[in-house]
């Protein structure tokens, strides 16, 4: 972990601690363990993947704790939820992400991330004019990736 990455994680930890204090919650050992695991995760992850990673590392946290802390991290703005049409919710950190969108292969379920092209500049003014308070937006494409398409040929 580089200096800038460690500094960023320290900043996110302080942000999370501040959120918990304002919410009347304490920084428990379970919250700290889950926060650290999430910060070590890269790309998209599910709650179940986090539960399995904690179990494999013999970290003393329960499944309900994982789900509660993920909810806290969402509310604190540390992670965001992404919807891929699956049964499971997917998450990713916010701190190291540039605005982007997702494309998912319906066969292998692989993801392609692509940069945001300022679509919000078109839609945000329209929605705000309607009195709609925007909290965020996502754009997802579904299709067949090149590798899966080649398997058909």
Buried (B, 14 or more C-beta within 10 A) or exposed (E): EEEEEEEBBEEBBEBBBEBBEEEEEEEBEBBBBBBEBBBEBEEBBBBEBBBEBBEEEEBEBEEEBBBBBBEBBBEBBBBBEBEBEEEEBBBBBBBEEEEBBBBBBEBEEEBBEEEEEEEBEEEBEEEEEEEEEEEEEEEEEEEBBEEBEEEEE
